Amino acid sequence: MTSKPILITGATGKTGSRVLDRLKASGHDANSGSRKAQPPFDWDDLSTWETALSGTWAVYVNYHPDYAFPGAIENLARFIHVAASCGVERLVILTGRGEYHAQLGEEVIAKSGLDYTIVRSAWFAQNFSEGSLWEPVMEGVVPMPGGDLEEPIIDIDDLAEVIVEALTGTGHSGQTYECTGPRLLGFAEVADILSGAMGRRVDYLPISFEDFHAELETTSGPVFADIVTGIARETFDGRNAKLGDGVMRAIGRAPRDFTEFAQAAASAGKWAKAA
């Protein structure tokens, strides 16, 4: 175990918080990379980078908000340059499967000259329990575009274990781990599984990409809506309807099934209604 610190960017997010907790629980010196941390870290404020990276040995690169946003790839390249100048030796980057701009981000990491691992992820199961789909699920629907699209949804807890192993273990240099769940699921089947776990009916509500965009524009503004809808159009074309072996290769076990995730989330009260 190295005594040098590991910086977790996006440390308050779904994956970053889990990675940070696991590292600390196993005795690693892990630092939170977030705007509220001390010292603070902000992807949009270059002046925070050097202090946050000082003395750091490895970095979990979880770029916010997404590699598809204007200037993101150039910003990532600047960050990697600063990281190298601060003595960082290892990078572990999280990217989305099948996304063009995410692949550009991967290329920046691969050409950095530093030890690196790429963790390329499928759709998060936790999107339904603590993300953007929590509220619709509570209302009894899973509103998604893509029709009969199938996706090998992954439990973020599995993803966090892969990331921790890549940050702290050996044999991961130059590896790309394509991380998915153990089977393909359509959103109608997802709704059925959620129904069984929650004990009340949840239905799949097929929507158009136009309706998807309109809802995002209302909640998050036109720029966010344009970019996220573009990613959805790009990746919801069947390209990701295949399984990856990243979880098995990285940590030596099969990924958890969505049914197991849903039952555990329900037991933890993720969809409990207020009294």
C-alpha positions as CSV (number, residue, x, y, z in Angstrom):
1,M,0.0,0.0,0.0
2,T,1.4,3.4,-1.0
3,S,1.4,6.1,1.7
4,K,1.1,8.8,-0.9
5,P,-2.3,10.5,-1.4
6,I,-4.9,9.6,-4.0
7,L,-7.1,12.5,-5.3
8,I,-10.7,11.6,-6.1
9,T,-12.2,14.1,-8.5
10,G,-16.0,14.3,-8.5
11,A,-15.8,13.1,-4.9
12,T,-19.3,14.1,-4.0
13,G,-20.8,12.3,-7.0
14,K,-22.2,8.8,-7.4
15,T,-19.0,7.0,-8.2
16,G,-16.5,9.4,-6.6
17,S,-18.2,9.2,-3.1
18,R,-18.1,5.4,-3.2
19,V,-14.5,5.3,-4.4
20,L,-13.5,7.7,-1.6
21,D,-15.3,5.8,1.1
22,R,-13.7,2.5,0.0
23,L,-10.2,3.9,-0.2
24,K,-10.5,5.4,3.3
25,A,-12.0,2.2,4.7
26,S,-9.1,0.2,3.5
27,G,-6.6,2.6,5.0
28,H,-5.5,4.6,1.9
29,D,-4.7,8.3,2.1
30,A,-7.5,9.6,-0.2
31,N,-8.4,13.2,-0.7
32,S,-11.7,14.6,-1.8
33,G,-11.6,16.6,-5.1
34,S,-14.6,18.9,-4.9
35,R,-15.4,22.6,-4.7
36,K,-16.2,22.3,-1.0
37,A,-13.1,20.3,-0.1
38,Q,-10.0,21.8,1.6
39,P,-8.1,22.5,-0.5
40,P,-10.9,22.9,-3.1
41,F,-10.8,21.4,-6.5
42,D,-12.9,22.7,-9.4
43,W,-12.7,21.5,-13.0
44,D,-13.6,25.0,-14.2
45,D,-11.0,26.8,-12.1
46,L,-7.4,26.0,-13.1
47,S,-6.1,27.9,-10.1
48,T,-7.3,25.1,-7.8
49,W,-5.6,22.3,-9.6
50,E,-2.0,22.5,-8.5
51,T,-2.7,22.8,-4.8
52,A,-5.2,19.9,-4.9
53,L,-2.7,17.7,-6.9
54,S,0.4,18.6,-4.8
55,G,2.0,15.5,-3.4
56,T,-0.6,13.3,-5.0
57,W,0.4,9.9,-6.4
58,A,-2.7,8.8,-8.3
59,V,-5.9,10.5,-9.5
60,Y,-9.4,9.2,-10.2
61,V,-10.4,11.3,-13.2
62,N,-14.2,11.8,-13.2
63,Y,-14.7,14.8,-15.5
64,H,-17.8,17.0,-14.8
65,P,-20.2,17.6,-16.4
66,D,-19.3,15.5,-19.5
67,Y,-16.6,15.2,-22.1
68,A,-19.1,16.4,-24.7
69,F,-19.4,19.9,-23.3
70,P,-17.5,22.7,-25.1
71,G,-13.8,22.9,-24.2
72,A,-13.9,19.7,-22.0
73,I,-11.2,17.8,-23.9
74,E,-8.9,20.8,-24.0
75,N,-9.5,21.3,-20.2
76,L,-8.8,17.6,-19.6
77,A,-5.5,17.9,-21.5
78,R,-4.5,20.9,-19.4
79,F,-5.3,19.1,-16.2
80,I,-3.2,16.1,-17.2
81,H,-0.3,18.4,-17.9
82,V,-0.6,20.0,-14.4
83,A,-0.9,16.5,-12.9
84,A,2.3,15.3,-14.5
85,S,4.1,18.5,-13.4
86,C,3.0,17.8,-9.8
87,G,4.4,14.3,-9.9
88,V,1.2,12.3,-10.4
89,E,2.1,8.8,-11.6
90,R,-1.2,7.0,-12.1
91,L,-4.5,8.0,-13.7
92,V,-7.8,6.1,-13.7
93,I,-10.4,7.7,-15.9
94,L,-14.2,6.9,-16.0
95,T,-15.8,7.2,-19.5
96,G,-19.1,6.2,-21.0
97,R,-19.4,3.4,-23.5
98,G,-19.9,4.3,-27.2
99,E,-19.5,8.1,-26.7
100,Y,-17.3,9.8,-29.3
101,H,-16.2,12.6,-26.9
102,A,-15.5,10.1,-24.2
103,Q,-13.1,8.3,-26.6
104,L,-11.3,11.6,-27.2
105,G,-10.9,11.9,-23.4
106,E,-9.5,8.4,-23.3
107,E,-7.0,9.3,-26.0
108,V,-5.8,12.3,-23.9
109,I,-5.1,9.9,-21.0
110,A,-3.5,7.3,-23.1
111,K,-1.1,9.8,-24.6
112,S,-0.2,11.4,-21.3
113,G,2.9,9.4,-20.7
114,L,1.6,8.4,-17.2
115,D,0.5,5.1,-16.0
116,Y,-3.3,4.9,-16.8
117,T,-6.3,2.7,-16.7
118,I,-9.6,3.3,-18.6
119,V,-12.8,2.3,-16.9
120,R,-15.5,2.4,-19.6
121,S,-19.0,2.1,-18.1
122,A,-22.5,1.1,-19.1
123,W,-25.6,2.8,-17.8
124,F,-25.8,3.2,-14.0
125,A,-28.4,1.2,-12.0
126,Q,-28.4,4.0,-9.5
127,N,-29.9,6.4,-12.0
128,F,-33.2,4.8,-10.9
129,S,-32.6,5.1,-7.1
130,E,-30.6,8.3,-6.6
131,G,-30.3,10.0,-10.0
132,S,-32.4,11.7,-12.6
133,L,-35.0,8.9,-12.8
134,W,-35.7,8.7,-9.1
135,E,-38.6,11.1,-9.2
136,P,-40.3,9.5,-12.2
137,V,-39.8,6.0,-10.7
138,M,-41.5,7.3,-7.5
139,E,-44.4,8.4,-9.7
140,G,-44.6,5.0,-11.2
141,V,-42.9,5.4,-14.6
142,V,-39.6,4.9,-16.4
143,P,-39.8,7.6,-19.2
144,M,-37.0,6.8,-21.7
145,P,-36.3,7.2,-25.4
146,G,-34.8,4.3,-27.4
147,G,-37.8,2.1,-27.9
148,D,-36.8,-1.6,-27.5
149,L,-33.2,-0.7,-26.7
150,E,-31.3,-3.1,-24.5
151,E,-28.6,-2.0,-22.1
152,P,-26.4,-4.1,-19.7
153,I,-27.0,-1.8,-16.7
154,I,-24.3,-1.8,-14.1
155,D,-24.4,-1.4,-10.3
156,I,-22.1,1.5,-9.4
157,D,-20.9,-0.4,-6.4
158,D,-19.2,-2.9,-8.8
159,L,-17.8,0.0,-10.8
160,A,-16.4,1.6,-7.6
161,E,-14.6,-1.7,-6.7
162,V,-13.0,-1.8,-10.2
163,I,-11.9,1.8,-9.9
164,V,-10.4,1.2,-6.4
165,E,-8.5,-1.8,-7.6
166,A,-7.2,0.1,-10.7
167,L,-6.0,2.9,-8.4
168,T,-4.3,0.7,-5.8
169,G,-3.6,-2.7,-7.4
170,T,-1.0,-4.0,-9.8
171,G,-1.4,-5.3,-13.4
172,H,-3.8,-2.6,-14.5
173,S,-1.4,-0.3,-16.5
174,G,-2.7,0.4,-20.0
175,Q,-5.9,-1.7,-19.5
176,T,-9.3,-0.7,-20.7
177,Y,-12.1,-2.3,-18.6
178,E,-15.4,-2.3,-20.3
179,C,-17.7,-2.6,-17.3
180,T,-21.3,-3.8,-17.7
181,G,-23.9,-5.7,-15.8
182,P,-24.3,-9.5,-16.4
183,R,-27.2,-9.3,-18.9
184,L,-29.0,-7.1,-21.4
185,L,-32.2,-5.4,-20.2
186,G,-34.9,-3.5,-22.0
187,F,-36.5,-0.6,-20.1
188,A,-39.8,-2.5,-19.9
189,E,-38.0,-5.3,-18.1
190,V,-36.3,-2.7,-15.8
191,A,-39.7,-1.4,-14.9
192,D,-41.0,-4.9,-14.1
193,I,-37.9,-5.6,-11.9
194,L,-38.4,-2.3,-10.1
195,S,-42.1,-3.1,-9.6
196,G,-41.2,-6.4,-7.9
197,A,-38.7,-4.8,-5.6
198,M,-40.8,-1.8,-4.7
199,G,-44.0,-3.7,-4.2
200,R,-46.0,-1.2,-6.4
201,R,-46.4,-0.8,-10.1
202,V,-43.8,0.9,-12.3
203,D,-44.4,1.1,-16.0
204,Y,-42.0,1.8,-18.9
205,L,-43.1,5.0,-20.7
206,P,-41.5,5.2,-24.2
207,I,-40.9,8.8,-25.1
208,S,-39.4,10.5,-28.2
209,F,-36.0,12.2,-28.2
210,E,-37.9,15.5,-28.7
211,D,-39.8,14.9,-25.4
212,F,-36.7,13.9,-23.7
213,H,-35.0,17.1,-24.8
214,A,-38.0,19.2,-23.8
215,E,-38.0,17.8,-20.2
216,L,-34.2,18.3,-19.8
217,E,-34.5,21.9,-21.2
218,T,-37.2,22.6,-18.5
219,T,-35.1,21.2,-15.7
220,S,-31.5,22.0,-16.7
221,G,-31.5,24.5,-19.5
222,P,-31.0,24.4,-23.3
223,V,-27.3,23.8,-23.4
224,F,-27.4,20.8,-21.1
225,A,-30.5,19.5,-22.9
226,D,-28.8,19.7,-26.3
227,I,-25.7,17.9,-25.2
228,V,-27.3,15.1,-23.2
229,T,-29.9,14.5,-25.9
230,G,-27.1,14.3,-28.4
231,I,-25.4,11.7,-26.3
232,A,-28.6,9.7,-26.0
233,R,-29.2,9.8,-29.7
234,E,-25.6,8.7,-30.3
235,T,-25.6,5.8,-27.8
236,F,-29.2,4.6,-27.9
237,D,-28.8,3.1,-31.3
238,G,-27.9,-0.4,-30.2
239,R,-24.1,0.0,-30.2
240,N,-24.0,-0.8,-26.4
241,A,-26.3,-3.8,-26.6
242,K,-23.4,-6.2,-25.7
243,L,-21.7,-7.4,-22.5
244,G,-18.3,-6.3,-21.3
245,D,-15.9,-8.4,-19.2
246,G,-14.3,-5.5,-17.3
247,V,-15.6,-6.3,-13.8
248,M,-14.5,-9.9,-14.1
249,R,-11.1,-9.0,-15.4
250,A,-10.4,-6.3,-12.9
251,I,-11.7,-7.8,-9.6
252,G,-12.2,-11.5,-10.5
253,R,-15.9,-11.9,-10.0
254,A,-19.1,-11.4,-12.1
255,P,-21.0,-8.2,-11.8
256,R,-24.2,-8.0,-9.8
257,D,-27.6,-8.4,-11.5
258,F,-30.0,-5.5,-11.7
259,T,-32.6,-7.5,-9.7
260,E,-30.1,-7.8,-6.8
261,F,-29.5,-4.1,-7.0
262,A,-33.2,-3.3,-7.0
263,Q,-34.0,-5.5,-4.0
264,A,-31.1,-4.0,-2.0
265,A,-32.1,-0.5,-2.9
266,A,-35.7,-1.1,-1.9
267,S,-34.5,-2.7,1.4
268,A,-32.4,0.4,2.0
269,G,-35.5,2.6,1.7
270,K,-34.4,4.3,-1.6
271,W,-38.1,4.4,-2.8
272,A,-39.8,4.6,0.5
273,K,-42.7,7.1,0.5
274,A,-42.9,9.7,3.2
275,A,-45.5,8.9,5.9
